[in-house]
């Protein structure tokens, strides 16, 4: 399996090489399970990246 990352909005596992959407925030690249999640993230990034590292 390729490495996957968690969609910060809905928690789904996403393959970064095949992600339907991505965005950069605070020098970090995030990938999303859908453009809907990307749009939600863009609206309020701090809501989704406030508790990284757990
Ligand atoms: Zn998602």
mmCIF file of the protein (N, C-alpha, C, O) and its ligand, coordinates in Angstrom:
data_MODEL
# 
_entry.id   MODEL 
# 
loop_
_entity.id 
_entity.type 
_entity.pdbx_number_of_molecules 
1 polymer     1 
2 non-polymer 1 
# 
_entity_poly.entity_id                      1 
_entity_poly.type                           'polypeptide(L)' 
_entity_poly.nstd_linkage                   no 
_entity_poly.nstd_monomer                   no 
_entity_poly.pdbx_seq_one_letter_code       
;(UNK)(UNK)(UNK)(UNK)(UNK)(UNK)(UNK)(UNK)(UNK)(UNK)(UNK)(UNK)(UNK)(UNK)(UNK)(UNK)
(UNK)(UNK)(UNK)(UNK)(UNK)(UNK)(UNK)(UNK)(UNK)(UNK)(UNK)(UNK)(UNK)(UNK)(UNK)(UNK)
(UNK)(UNK)(UNK)(UNK)(UNK)(UNK)(UNK)(UNK)(UNK)(UNK)(UNK)(UNK)(UNK)(UNK)(UNK)(UNK)
(UNK)(UNK)(UNK)(UNK)(UNK)(UNK)
;
_entity_poly.pdbx_seq_one_letter_code_can   XXXXXXXXXXXXXXXXXXXXXXXXXXXXXXXXXXXXXXXXXXXXXXXXXXXXXX 
_entity_poly.pdbx_strand_id                 A 
# 
loop_
_entity_poly_seq.entity_id 
_entity_poly_seq.num 
_entity_poly_seq.mon_id 
_entity_poly_seq.hetero 
1 1  UNK n 
1 2  UNK n 
1 3  UNK n 
1 4  UNK n 
1 5  UNK n 
1 6  UNK n 
1 7  UNK n 
1 8  UNK n 
1 9  UNK n 
1 10 UNK n 
1 11 UNK n 
1 12 UNK n 
1 13 UNK n 
1 14 UNK n 
1 15 UNK n 
1 16 UNK n 
1 17 UNK n 
1 18 UNK n 
1 19 UNK n 
1 20 UNK n 
1 21 UNK n 
1 22 UNK n 
1 23 UNK n 
1 24 UNK n 
1 25 UNK n 
1 26 UNK n 
1 27 UNK n 
1 28 UNK n 
1 29 UNK n 
1 30 UNK n 
1 31 UNK n 
1 32 UNK n 
1 33 UNK n 
1 34 UNK n 
1 35 UNK n 
1 36 UNK n 
1 37 UNK n 
1 38 UNK n 
1 39 UNK n 
1 40 UNK n 
1 41 UNK n 
1 42 UNK n 
1 43 UNK n 
1 44 UNK n 
1 45 UNK n 
1 46 UNK n 
1 47 UNK n 
1 48 UNK n 
1 49 UNK n 
1 50 UNK n 
1 51 UNK n 
1 52 UNK n 
1 53 UNK n 
1 54 UNK n 
# 
loop_
_struct_asym.id 
_struct_asym.entity_id 
A 1 
B 2 
# 
loop_
_chem_comp.id 
_chem_comp.type 
_chem_comp.mon_nstd_flag 
UNK 'L-peptide linking' . 
ZN  non-polymer         . 
# 
_pdbx_entity_nonpoly.entity_id   2 
_pdbx_entity_nonpoly.name        ? 
_pdbx_entity_nonpoly.comp_id     ZN 
# 
_pdbx_nonpoly_scheme.asym_id         B 
_pdbx_nonpoly_scheme.entity_id       2 
_pdbx_nonpoly_scheme.mon_id          ZN 
_pdbx_nonpoly_scheme.ndb_seq_num     1 
_pdbx_nonpoly_scheme.pdb_seq_num     101 
_pdbx_nonpoly_scheme.auth_seq_num    101 
_pdbx_nonpoly_scheme.pdb_mon_id      ZN 
_pdbx_nonpoly_scheme.auth_mon_id     ZN 
_pdbx_nonpoly_scheme.pdb_strand_id   A 
_pdbx_nonpoly_scheme.pdb_ins_code    . 
# 
loop_
_atom_site.group_PDB 
_atom_site.id 
_atom_site.type_symbol 
_atom_site.label_atom_id 
_atom_site.label_alt_id 
_atom_site.label_comp_id 
_atom_site.label_asym_id 
_atom_site.label_entity_id 
_atom_site.label_seq_id 
_atom_site.pdbx_PDB_ins_code 
_atom_site.Cartn_x 
_atom_site.Cartn_y 
_atom_site.Cartn_z 
_atom_site.occupancy 
_atom_site.B_iso_or_equiv 
_atom_site.pdbx_formal_charge 
_atom_site.auth_seq_id 
_atom_site.auth_comp_id 
_atom_site.auth_asym_id 
_atom_site.auth_atom_id 
_atom_site.pdbx_PDB_model_num 
ATOM   1   N  N  . UNK A 1 1  ? 0.842   -1.208 0.000  1.00 0.00 ? 1   UNK A N  1 
ATOM   2   C  CA . UNK A 1 1  ? 0.000   0.000  0.000  1.00 0.00 ? 1   UNK A CA 1 
ATOM   3   C  C  . UNK A 1 1  ? 0.871   1.249  0.000  1.00 0.00 ? 1   UNK A C  1 
ATOM   4   O  O  . UNK A 1 1  ? 1.890   1.316  0.687  1.00 0.00 ? 1   UNK A O  1 
ATOM   5   N  N  . UNK A 1 2  ? 0.466   2.195  -0.752 1.00 0.00 ? 2   UNK A N  1 
ATOM   6   C  CA . UNK A 1 2  ? 1.141   3.485  -0.696 1.00 0.00 ? 2   UNK A CA 1 
ATOM   7   C  C  . UNK A 1 2  ? 0.825   4.164  0.632  1.00 0.00 ? 2   UNK A C  1 
ATOM   8   O  O  . UNK A 1 2  ? -0.175  3.871  1.287  1.00 0.00 ? 2   UNK A O  1 
ATOM   9   N  N  . UNK A 1 3  ? 1.699   5.065  0.997  1.00 0.00 ? 3   UNK A N  1 
ATOM   10  C  CA . UNK A 1 3  ? 1.413   5.854  2.181  1.00 0.00 ? 3   UNK A CA 1 
ATOM   11  C  C  . UNK A 1 3  ? 0.142   6.658  1.970  1.00 0.00 ? 3   UNK A C  1 
ATOM   12  O  O  . UNK A 1 3  ? -0.087  7.221  0.900  1.00 0.00 ? 3   UNK A O  1 
ATOM   13  N  N  . UNK A 1 4  ? -0.657  6.701  2.984  1.00 0.00 ? 4   UNK A N  1 
ATOM   14  C  CA . UNK A 1 4  ? -1.840  7.533  2.921  1.00 0.00 ? 4   UNK A CA 1 
ATOM   15  C  C  . UNK A 1 4  ? -1.791  8.554  4.052  1.00 0.00 ? 4   UNK A C  1 
ATOM   16  O  O  . UNK A 1 4  ? -1.118  8.371  5.067  1.00 0.00 ? 4   UNK A O  1 
ATOM   17  N  N  . UNK A 1 5  ? -2.509  9.599  3.838  1.00 0.00 ? 5   UNK A N  1 
ATOM   18  C  CA . UNK A 1 5  ? -2.628  10.616 4.873  1.00 0.00 ? 5   UNK A CA 1 
ATOM   19  C  C  . UNK A 1 5  ? -4.112  10.835 5.158  1.00 0.00 ? 5   UNK A C  1 
ATOM   20  O  O  . UNK A 1 5  ? -4.979  10.522 4.342  1.00 0.00 ? 5   UNK A O  1 
ATOM   21  N  N  . UNK A 1 6  ? -4.364  11.369 6.317  1.00 0.00 ? 6   UNK A N  1 
ATOM   22  C  CA . UNK A 1 6  ? -5.744  11.559 6.726  1.00 0.00 ? 6   UNK A CA 1 
ATOM   23  C  C  . UNK A 1 6  ? -6.267  12.890 6.216  1.00 0.00 ? 6   UNK A C  1 
ATOM   24  O  O  . UNK A 1 6  ? -5.624  13.927 6.380  1.00 0.00 ? 6   UNK A O  1 
ATOM   25  N  N  . UNK A 1 7  ? -7.423  12.851 5.605  1.00 0.00 ? 7   UNK A N  1 
ATOM   26  C  CA . UNK A 1 7  ? -8.087  14.099 5.242  1.00 0.00 ? 7   UNK A CA 1 
ATOM   27  C  C  . UNK A 1 7  ? -8.374  14.867 6.534  1.00 0.00 ? 7   UNK A C  1 
ATOM   28  O  O  . UNK A 1 7  ? -9.061  14.357 7.419  1.00 0.00 ? 7   UNK A O  1 
ATOM   29  N  N  . UNK A 1 8  ? -7.848  16.094 6.643  1.00 0.00 ? 8   UNK A N  1 
ATOM   30  C  CA . UNK A 1 8  ? -8.009  16.825 7.903  1.00 0.00 ? 8   UNK A CA 1 
ATOM   31  C  C  . UNK A 1 8  ? -9.445  17.207 8.195  1.00 0.00 ? 8   UNK A C  1 
ATOM   32  O  O  . UNK A 1 8  ? -9.772  17.556 9.329  1.00 0.00 ? 8   UNK A O  1 
ATOM   33  N  N  . UNK A 1 9  ? -10.296 17.148 7.206  1.00 0.00 ? 9   UNK A N  1 
ATOM   34  C  CA . UNK A 1 9  ? -11.679 17.572 7.403  1.00 0.00 ? 9   UNK A CA 1 
ATOM   35  C  C  . UNK A 1 9  ? -12.554 16.411 7.876  1.00 0.00 ? 9   UNK A C  1 
ATOM   36  O  O  . UNK A 1 9  ? -13.260 16.536 8.876  1.00 0.00 ? 9   UNK A O  1 
ATOM   37  N  N  . UNK A 1 10 ? -12.514 15.287 7.166  1.00 0.00 ? 10  UNK A N  1 
ATOM   38  C  CA . UNK A 1 10 ? -13.429 14.194 7.486  1.00 0.00 ? 10  UNK A CA 1 
ATOM   39  C  C  . UNK A 1 10 ? -12.730 12.971 8.066  1.00 0.00 ? 10  UNK A C  1 
ATOM   40  O  O  . UNK A 1 10 ? -13.394 12.066 8.570  1.00 0.00 ? 10  UNK A O  1 
ATOM   41  N  N  . UNK A 1 11 ? -11.393 12.929 8.005  1.00 0.00 ? 11  UNK A N  1 
ATOM   42  C  CA . UNK A 1 11 ? -10.670 11.820 8.609  1.00 0.00 ? 11  UNK A CA 1 
ATOM   43  C  C  . UNK A 1 11 ? -10.464 10.625 7.710  1.00 0.00 ? 11  UNK A C  1 
ATOM   44  O  O  . UNK A 1 11 ? -9.886  9.626  8.138  1.00 0.00 ? 11  UNK A O  1 
ATOM   45  N  N  . UNK A 1 12 ? -10.925 10.701 6.465  1.00 0.00 ? 12  UNK A N  1 
ATOM   46  C  CA . UNK A 1 12 ? -10.726 9.609  5.524  1.00 0.00 ? 12  UNK A CA 1 
ATOM   47  C  C  . UNK A 1 12 ? -9.255  9.483  5.153  1.00 0.00 ? 12  UNK A C  1 
ATOM   48  O  O  . UNK A 1 12 ? -8.539  10.484 5.112  1.00 0.00 ? 12  UNK A O  1 
ATOM   49  N  N  . UNK A 1 13 ? -8.796  8.262  4.882  1.00 0.00 ? 13  UNK A N  1 
ATOM   50  C  CA . UNK A 1 13 ? -7.440  8.063  4.407  1.00 0.00 ? 13  UNK A CA 1 
ATOM   51  C  C  . UNK A 1 13 ? -7.384  8.384  2.914  1.00 0.00 ? 13  UNK A C  1 
ATOM   52  O  O  . UNK A 1 13 ? -8.218  7.918  2.137  1.00 0.00 ? 13  UNK A O  1 
ATOM   53  N  N  . UNK A 1 14 ? -6.387  9.189  2.521  1.00 0.00 ? 14  UNK A N  1 
ATOM   54  C  CA . UNK A 1 14 ? -6.271  9.641  1.144  1.00 0.00 ? 14  UNK A CA 1 
ATOM   55  C  C  . UNK A 1 14 ? -4.858  9.335  0.645  1.00 0.00 ? 14  UNK A C  1 
ATOM   56  O  O  . UNK A 1 14 ? -3.876  9.569  1.349  1.00 0.00 ? 14  UNK A O  1 
ATOM   57  N  N  . UNK A 1 15 ? -4.770  8.817  -0.566 1.00 0.00 ? 15  UNK A N  1 
ATOM   58  C  CA . UNK A 1 15 ? -3.478  8.620  -1.209 1.00 0.00 ? 15  UNK A CA 1 
ATOM   59  C  C  . UNK A 1 15 ? -3.024  9.952  -1.796 1.00 0.00 ? 15  UNK A C  1 
ATOM   60  O  O  . UNK A 1 15 ? -3.681  10.479 -2.694 1.00 0.00 ? 15  UNK A O  1 
ATOM   61  N  N  . UNK A 1 16 ? -1.920  10.506 -1.312 1.00 0.00 ? 16  UNK A N  1 
ATOM   62  C  CA . UNK A 1 16 ? -1.506  11.833 -1.781 1.00 0.00 ? 16  UNK A CA 1 
ATOM   63  C  C  . UNK A 1 16 ? -1.265  11.898 -3.283 1.00 0.00 ? 16  UNK A C  1 
ATOM   64  O  O  . UNK A 1 16 ? -1.439  12.952 -3.894 1.00 0.00 ? 16  UNK A O  1 
ATOM   65  N  N  . UNK A 1 17 ? -0.861  10.767 -3.888 1.00 0.00 ? 17  UNK A N  1 
ATOM   66  C  CA . UNK A 1 17 ? -0.608  10.758 -5.322 1.00 0.00 ? 17  UNK A CA 1 
ATOM   67  C  C  . UNK A 1 17 ? -1.892  10.794 -6.143 1.00 0.00 ? 17  UNK A C  1 
ATOM   68  O  O  . UNK A 1 17 ? -1.866  11.119 -7.330 1.00 0.00 ? 17  UNK A O  1 
ATOM   69  N  N  . UNK A 1 18 ? -2.987  10.468 -5.523 1.00 0.00 ? 18  UNK A N  1 
ATOM   70  C  CA . UNK A 1 18 ? -4.265  10.436 -6.233 1.00 0.00 ? 18  UNK A CA 1 
ATOM   71  C  C  . UNK A 1 18 ? -5.332  11.274 -5.537 1.00 0.00 ? 18  UNK A C  1 
ATOM   72  O  O  . UNK A 1 18 ? -6.529  11.042 -5.702 1.00 0.00 ? 18  UNK A O  1 
ATOM   73  N  N  . UNK A 1 19 ? -4.883  12.235 -4.769 1.00 0.00 ? 19  UNK A N  1 
ATOM   74  C  CA . UNK A 1 19 ? -5.836  13.057 -4.025 1.00 0.00 ? 19  UNK A CA 1 
ATOM   75  C  C  . UNK A 1 19 ? -6.634  13.940 -4.976 1.00 0.00 ? 19  UNK A C  1 
ATOM   76  O  O  . UNK A 1 19 ? -6.064  14.563 -5.872 1.00 0.00 ? 19  UNK A O  1 
ATOM   77  N  N  . UNK A 1 20 ? -7.936  13.996 -4.787 1.00 0.00 ? 20  UNK A N  1 
ATOM   78  C  CA . UNK A 1 20 ? -8.776  14.838 -5.642 1.00 0.00 ? 20  UNK A CA 1 
ATOM   79  C  C  . UNK A 1 20 ? -8.589  16.324 -5.382 1.00 0.00 ? 20  UNK A C  1 
ATOM   80  O  O  . UNK A 1 20 ? -8.991  17.152 -6.199 1.00 0.00 ? 20  UNK A O  1 
ATOM   81  N  N  . UNK A 1 21 ? -7.986  16.666 -4.260 1.00 0.00 ? 21  UNK A N  1 
ATOM   82  C  CA . UNK A 1 21 ? -7.809  18.074 -3.940 1.00 0.00 ? 21  UNK A CA 1 
ATOM   83  C  C  . UNK A 1 21 ? -6.672  18.223 -2.944 1.00 0.00 ? 21  UNK A C  1 
ATOM   84  O  O  . UNK A 1 21 ? -6.437  17.347 -2.112 1.00 0.00 ? 21  UNK A O  1 
ATOM   85  N  N  . UNK A 1 22 ? -5.970  19.345 -3.041 1.00 0.00 ? 22  UNK A N  1 
ATOM   86  C  CA . UNK A 1 22 ? -4.925  19.629 -2.060 1.00 0.00 ? 22  UNK A CA 1 
ATOM   87  C  C  . UNK A 1 22 ? -4.837  21.137 -1.863 1.00 0.00 ? 22  UNK A C  1 
ATOM   88  O  O  . UNK A 1 22 ? -5.339  21.914 -2.675 1.00 0.00 ? 22  UNK A O  1 
ATOM   89  N  N  . UNK A 1 23 ? -4.199  21.531 -0.782 1.00 0.00 ? 23  UNK A N  1 
ATOM   90  C  CA . UNK A 1 23 ? -4.040  22.951 -0.496 1.00 0.00 ? 23  UNK A CA 1 
ATOM   91  C  C  . UNK A 1 23 ? -2.821  23.115 0.402  1.00 0.00 ? 23  UNK A C  1 
ATOM   92  O  O  . UNK A 1 23 ? -2.422  22.191 1.110  1.00 0.00 ? 23  UNK A O  1 
ATOM   93  N  N  . UNK A 1 24 ? -2.244  24.297 0.358  1.00 0.00 ? 24  UNK A N  1 
ATOM   94  C  CA . UNK A 1 24 ? -1.108  24.575 1.216  1.00 0.00 ? 24  UNK A CA 1 
ATOM   95  C  C  . UNK A 1 24 ? -1.510  25.617 2.245  1.00 0.00 ? 24  UNK A C  1 
ATOM   96  O  O  . UNK A 1 24 ? -2.091  26.648 1.908  1.00 0.00 ? 24  UNK A O  1 
ATOM   97  N  N  . UNK A 1 25 ? -1.197  25.340 3.490  1.00 0.00 ? 25  UNK A N  1 
ATOM   98  C  CA . UNK A 1 25 ? -1.524  26.255 4.568  1.00 0.00 ? 25  UNK A CA 1 
ATOM   99  C  C  . UNK A 1 25 ? -0.373  26.243 5.559  1.00 0.00 ? 25  UNK A C  1 
ATOM   100 O  O  . UNK A 1 25 ? 0.045   25.183 6.024  1.00 0.00 ? 25  UNK A O  1 
ATOM   101 N  N  . UNK A 1 26 ? 0.141   27.431 5.882  1.00 0.00 ? 26  UNK A N  1 
ATOM   102 C  CA . UNK A 1 26 ? 1.218   27.540 6.856  1.00 0.00 ? 26  UNK A CA 1 
ATOM   103 C  C  . UNK A 1 26 ? 2.410   26.653 6.478  1.00 0.00 ? 26  UNK A C  1 
ATOM   104 O  O  . UNK A 1 26 ? 2.983   25.967 7.324  1.00 0.00 ? 26  UNK A O  1 
ATOM   105 N  N  . UNK A 1 27 ? 2.774   26.683 5.175  1.00 0.00 ? 27  UNK A N  1 
ATOM   106 C  CA . UNK A 1 27 ? 3.903   25.925 4.632  1.00 0.00 ? 27  UNK A CA 1 
ATOM   107 C  C  . UNK A 1 27 ? 3.726   24.417 4.704  1.00 0.00 ? 27  UNK A C  1 
ATOM   108 O  O  . UNK A 1 27 ? 4.692   23.677 4.520  1.00 0.00 ? 27  UNK A O  1 
ATOM   109 N  N  . UNK A 1 28 ? 2.532   23.953 4.965  1.00 0.00 ? 28  UNK A N  1 
ATOM   110 C  CA . UNK A 1 28 ? 2.248   22.524 4.959  1.00 0.00 ? 28  UNK A CA 1 
ATOM   111 C  C  . UNK A 1 28 ? 1.277   22.230 3.830  1.00 0.00 ? 28  UNK A C  1 
ATOM   112 O  O  . UNK A 1 28 ? 0.341   22.993 3.590  1.00 0.00 ? 28  UNK A O  1 
ATOM   113 N  N  . UNK A 1 29 ? 1.505   21.121 3.139  1.00 0.00 ? 29  UNK A N  1 
ATOM   114 C  CA . UNK A 1 29 ? 0.558   20.707 2.116  1.00 0.00 ? 29  UNK A CA 1 
ATOM   115 C  C  . UNK A 1 29 ? -0.413  19.694 2.694  1.00 0.00 ? 29  UNK A C  1 
ATOM   116 O  O  . UNK A 1 29 ? -0.011  18.707 3.311  1.00 0.00 ? 29  UNK A O  1 
ATOM   117 N  N  . UNK A 1 30 ? -1.670  19.947 2.491  1.00 0.00 ? 30  UNK A N  1 
ATOM   118 C  CA . UNK A 1 30 ? -2.715  19.049 2.958  1.00 0.00 ? 30  UNK A CA 1 
ATOM   119 C  C  . UNK A 1 30 ? -3.437  18.478 1.747  1.00 0.00 ? 30  UNK A C  1 
ATOM   120 O  O  . UNK A 1 30 ? -3.656  19.176 0.757  1.00 0.00 ? 30  UNK A O  1 
ATOM   121 N  N  . UNK A 1 31 ? -3.800  17.222 1.834  1.00 0.00 ? 31  UNK A N  1 
ATOM   122 C  CA . UNK A 1 31 ? -4.596  16.608 0.776  1.00 0.00 ? 31  UNK A CA 1 
ATOM   123 C  C  . UNK A 1 31 ? -5.960  16.239 1.339  1.00 0.00 ? 31  UNK A C  1 
ATOM   124 O  O  . UNK A 1 31 ? -6.111  15.963 2.530  1.00 0.00 ? 31  UNK A O  1 
ATOM   125 N  N  . UNK A 1 32 ? -6.936  16.241 0.460  1.00 0.00 ? 32  UNK A N  1 
ATOM   126 C  CA . UNK A 1 32 ? -8.325  16.092 0.887  1.00 0.00 ? 32  UNK A CA 1 
ATOM   127 C  C  . UNK A 1 32 ? -9.005  14.987 0.093  1.00 0.00 ? 32  UNK A C  1 
ATOM   128 O  O  . UNK A 1 32 ? -8.619  14.669 -1.032 1.00 0.00 ? 32  UNK A O  1 
ATOM   129 N  N  . UNK A 1 33 ? -10.015 14.419 0.705  1.00 0.00 ? 33  UNK A N  1 
ATOM   130 C  CA . UNK A 1 33 ? -10.729 13.322 0.061  1.00 0.00 ? 33  UNK A CA 1 
ATOM   131 C  C  . UNK A 1 33 ? -11.641 13.818 -1.047 1.00 0.00 ? 33  UNK A C  1 
ATOM   132 O  O  . UNK A 1 33 ? -12.070 13.036 -1.895 1.00 0.00 ? 33  UNK A O  1 
ATOM   133 N  N  . UNK A 1 34 ? -11.939 15.109 -1.047 1.00 0.00 ? 34  UNK A N  1 
ATOM   134 C  CA . UNK A 1 34 ? -12.829 15.668 -2.062 1.00 0.00 ? 34  UNK A CA 1 
ATOM   135 C  C  . UNK A 1 34 ? -12.652 17.179 -2.093 1.00 0.00 ? 34  UNK A C  1 
ATOM   136 O  O  . UNK A 1 34 ? -12.110 17.775 -1.163 1.00 0.00 ? 34  UNK A O  1 
ATOM   137 N  N  . UNK A 1 35 ? -13.113 17.780 -3.168 1.00 0.00 ? 35  UNK A N  1 
ATOM   138 C  CA . UNK A 1 35 ? -13.058 19.234 -3.240 1.00 0.00 ? 35  UNK A CA 1 
ATOM   139 C  C  . UNK A 1 35 ? -13.972 19.870 -2.197 1.00 0.00 ? 35  UNK A C  1 
ATOM   140 O  O  . UNK A 1 35 ? -13.730 20.996 -1.762 1.00 0.00 ? 35  UNK A O  1 
ATOM   141 N  N  . UNK A 1 36 ? -15.016 19.156 -1.796 1.00 0.00 ? 36  UNK A N  1 
ATOM   142 C  CA . UNK A 1 36 ? -15.895 19.662 -0.742 1.00 0.00 ? 36  UNK A CA 1 
ATOM   143 C  C  . UNK A 1 36 ? -15.119 19.843 0.556  1.00 0.00 ? 36  UNK A C  1 
ATOM   144 O  O  . UNK A 1 36 ? -15.266 20.855 1.242  1.00 0.00 ? 36  UNK A O  1 
ATOM   145 N  N  . UNK A 1 37 ? -14.290 18.853 0.888  1.00 0.00 ? 37  UNK A N  1 
ATOM   146 C  CA . UNK A 1 37 ? -13.476 18.959 2.093  1.00 0.00 ? 37  UNK A CA 1 
ATOM   147 C  C  . UNK A 1 37 ? -12.449 20.078 1.936  1.00 0.00 ? 37  UNK A C  1 
ATOM   148 O  O  . UNK A 1 37 ? -12.186 20.811 2.889  1.00 0.00 ? 37  UNK A O  1 
ATOM   149 N  N  . UNK A 1 38 ? -11.878 20.213 0.767  1.00 0.00 ? 38  UNK A N  1 
ATOM   150 C  CA . UNK A 1 38 ? -10.909 21.271 0.529  1.00 0.00 ? 38  UNK A CA 1 
ATOM   151 C  C  . UNK A 1 38 ? -11.563 22.633 0.727  1.00 0.00 ? 38  UNK A C  1 
ATOM   152 O  O  . UNK A 1 38 ? -10.979 23.526 1.341  1.00 0.00 ? 38  UNK A O  1 
ATOM   153 N  N  . UNK A 1 39 ? -12.761 22.787 0.213  1.00 0.00 ? 39  UNK A N  1 
ATOM   154 C  CA . UNK A 1 39 ? -13.462 24.057 0.366  1.00 0.00 ? 39  UNK A CA 1 
ATOM   155 C  C  . UNK A 1 39 ? -13.753 24.357 1.836  1.00 0.00 ? 39  UNK A C  1 
ATOM   156 O  O  . UNK A 1 39 ? -13.644 25.501 2.277  1.00 0.00 ? 39  UNK A O  1 
ATOM   157 N  N  . UNK A 1 40 ? -14.122 23.330 2.582  1.00 0.00 ? 40  UNK A N  1 
ATOM   158 C  CA . UNK A 1 40 ? -14.383 23.521 4.009  1.00 0.00 ? 40  UNK A CA 1 
ATOM   159 C  C  . UNK A 1 40 ? -13.107 23.937 4.732  1.00 0.00 ? 40  UNK A C  1 
ATOM   160 O  O  . UNK A 1 40 ? -13.128 24.799 5.611  1.00 0.00 ? 40  UNK A O  1 
ATOM   161 N  N  . UNK A 1 41 ? -12.005 23.317 4.352  1.00 0.00 ? 41  UNK A N  1 
ATOM   162 C  CA . UNK A 1 41 ? -10.719 23.655 4.955  1.00 0.00 ? 41  UNK A CA 1 
ATOM   163 C  C  . UNK A 1 41 ? -10.336 25.089 4.634  1.00 0.00 ? 41  UNK A C  1 
ATOM   164 O  O  . UNK A 1 41 ? -9.879  25.828 5.506  1.00 0.00 ? 41  UNK A O  1 
ATOM   165 N  N  . UNK A 1 42 ? -10.522 25.475 3.392  1.00 0.00 ? 42  UNK A N  1 
ATOM   166 C  CA . UNK A 1 42 ? -10.156 26.822 2.959  1.00 0.00 ? 42  UNK A CA 1 
ATOM   167 C  C  . UNK A 1 42 ? -10.961 27.882 3.715  1.00 0.00 ? 42  UNK A C  1 
ATOM   168 O  O  . UNK A 1 42 ? -10.468 28.976 3.988  1.00 0.00 ? 42  UNK A O  1 
ATOM   169 N  N  . UNK A 1 43 ? -12.191 27.540 4.042  1.00 0.00 ? 43  UNK A N  1 
ATOM   170 C  CA . UNK A 1 43 ? -13.055 28.464 4.778  1.00 0.00 ? 43  UNK A CA 1 
ATOM   171 C  C  . UNK A 1 43 ? -12.508 28.762 6.169  1.00 0.00 ? 43  UNK A C  1 
ATOM   172 O  O  . UNK A 1 43 ? -12.594 29.890 6.655  1.00 0.00 ? 43  UNK A O  1 
ATOM   173 N  N  . UNK A 1 44 ? -11.940 27.730 6.807  1.00 0.00 ? 44  UNK A N  1 
ATOM   174 C  CA . UNK A 1 44 ? -11.553 27.877 8.207  1.00 0.00 ? 44  UNK A CA 1 
ATOM   175 C  C  . UNK A 1 44 ? -10.414 26.910 8.555  1.00 0.00 ? 44  UNK A C  1 
ATOM   176 O  O  . UNK A 1 44 ? -10.619 25.961 9.312  1.00 0.00 ? 44  UNK A O  1 
ATOM   177 N  N  . UNK A 1 45 ? -9.217  27.148 8.007  1.00 0.00 ? 45  UNK A N  1 
ATOM   178 C  CA . UNK A 1 45 ? -8.110  26.203 8.181  1.00 0.00 ? 45  UNK A CA 1 
ATOM   179 C  C  . UNK A 1 45 ? -7.771  25.944 9.646  1.00 0.00 ? 45  UNK A C  1 
ATOM   180 O  O  . UNK A 1 45 ? -7.467  24.812 10.019 1.00 0.00 ? 45  UNK A O  1 
ATOM   181 N  N  . UNK A 1 46 ? -7.820  26.973 10.468 1.00 0.00 ? 46  UNK A N  1 
ATOM   182 C  CA . UNK A 1 46 ? -7.429  26.815 11.860 1.00 0.00 ? 46  UNK A CA 1 
ATOM   183 C  C  . UNK A 1 46 ? -8.274  25.802 12.602 1.00 0.00 ? 46  UNK A C  1 
ATOM   184 O  O  . UNK A 1 46 ? -7.828  25.197 13.577 1.00 0.00 ? 46  UNK A O  1 
ATOM   185 N  N  . UNK A 1 47 ? -9.468  25.626 12.143 1.00 0.00 ? 47  UNK A N  1 
ATOM   186 C  CA . UNK A 1 47 ? -10.357 24.658 12.777 1.00 0.00 ? 47  UNK A CA 1 
ATOM   187 C  C  . UNK A 1 47 ? -9.859  23.223 12.601 1.00 0.00 ? 47  UNK A C  1 
ATOM   188 O  O  . UNK A 1 47 ? -10.115 22.354 13.435 1.00 0.00 ? 47  UNK A O  1 
ATOM   189 N  N  . UNK A 1 48 ? -9.138  22.994 11.495 1.00 0.00 ? 48  UNK A N  1 
ATOM   190 C  CA . UNK A 1 48 ? -8.735  21.627 11.172 1.00 0.00 ? 48  UNK A CA 1 
ATOM   191 C  C  . UNK A 1 48 ? -7.286  21.328 11.490 1.00 0.00 ? 48  UNK A C  1 
ATOM   192 O  O  . UNK A 1 48 ? -6.916  20.158 11.587 1.00 0.00 ? 48  UNK A O  1 
ATOM   193 N  N  . UNK A 1 49 ? -6.458  22.334 11.656 1.00 0.00 ? 49  UNK A N  1 
ATOM   194 C  CA . UNK A 1 49 ? -5.044  22.084 11.910 1.00 0.00 ? 49  UNK A CA 1 
ATOM   195 C  C  . UNK A 1 49 ? -4.634  22.497 13.313 1.00 0.00 ? 49  UNK A C  1 
ATOM   196 O  O  . UNK A 1 49 ? -3.448  22.477 13.642 1.00 0.00 ? 49  UNK A O  1 
ATOM   197 N  N  . UNK A 1 50 ? -5.587  22.867 14.136 1.00 0.00 ? 50  UNK A N  1 
ATOM   198 C  CA . UNK A 1 50 ? -5.269  23.377 15.456 1.00 0.00 ? 50  UNK A CA 1 
ATOM   199 C  C  . UNK A 1 50 ? -4.709  22.339 16.404 1.00 0.00 ? 50  UNK A C  1 
ATOM   200 O  O  . UNK A 1 50 ? -4.012  22.682 17.359 1.00 0.00 ? 50  UNK A O  1 
ATOM   201 N  N  . UNK A 1 51 ? -5.006  21.066 16.153 1.00 0.00 ? 51  UNK A N  1 
ATOM   202 C  CA . UNK A 1 51 ? -4.583  20.040 17.094 1.00 0.00 ? 51  UNK A CA 1 
ATOM   203 C  C  . UNK A 1 51 ? -3.789  18.946 16.407 1.00 0.00 ? 51  UNK A C  1 
ATOM   204 O  O  . UNK A 1 51 ? -4.104  17.763 16.540 1.00 0.00 ? 51  UNK A O  1 
ATOM   205 N  N  . UNK A 1 52 ? -2.761  19.340 15.674 1.00 0.00 ? 52  UNK A N  1 
ATOM   206 C  CA . UNK A 1 52 ? -1.889  18.355 15.029 1.00 0.00 ? 52  UNK A CA 1 
ATOM   207 C  C  . UNK A 1 52 ? -0.987  17.698 16.059 1.00 0.00 ? 52  UNK A C  1 
ATOM   208 O  O  . UNK A 1 52 ? -0.732  18.262 17.123 1.00 0.00 ? 52  UNK A O  1 
ATOM   209 N  N  . UNK A 1 53 ? -0.519  16.537 15.749 1.00 0.00 ? 53  UNK A N  1 
ATOM   210 C  CA . UNK A 1 53 ? 0.485   15.903 16.577 1.00 0.00 ? 53  UNK A CA 1 
ATOM   211 C  C  . UNK A 1 53 ? -0.052  14.848 17.538 1.00 0.00 ? 53  UNK A C  1 
ATOM   212 O  O  . UNK A 1 53 ? 0.732   14.202 18.234 1.00 0.00 ? 53  UNK A O  1 
ATOM   213 N  N  . UNK A 1 54 ? -1.327  14.663 17.592 1.00 0.00 ? 54  UNK A N  1 
ATOM   214 C  CA . UNK A 1 54 ? -1.869  13.682 18.515 1.00 0.00 ? 54  UNK A CA 1 
ATOM   215 C  C  . UNK A 1 54 ? -2.016  12.335 17.834 1.00 0.00 ? 54  UNK A C  1 
ATOM   216 O  O  . UNK A 1 54 ? -2.461  11.372 18.458 1.00 0.00 ? 54  UNK A O  1 
HETATM 217 ZN ZN . ZN  B 2 .  ? -12.414 14.588 3.528  1.00 0.00 ? 101 ZN  A ZN 1 
# 
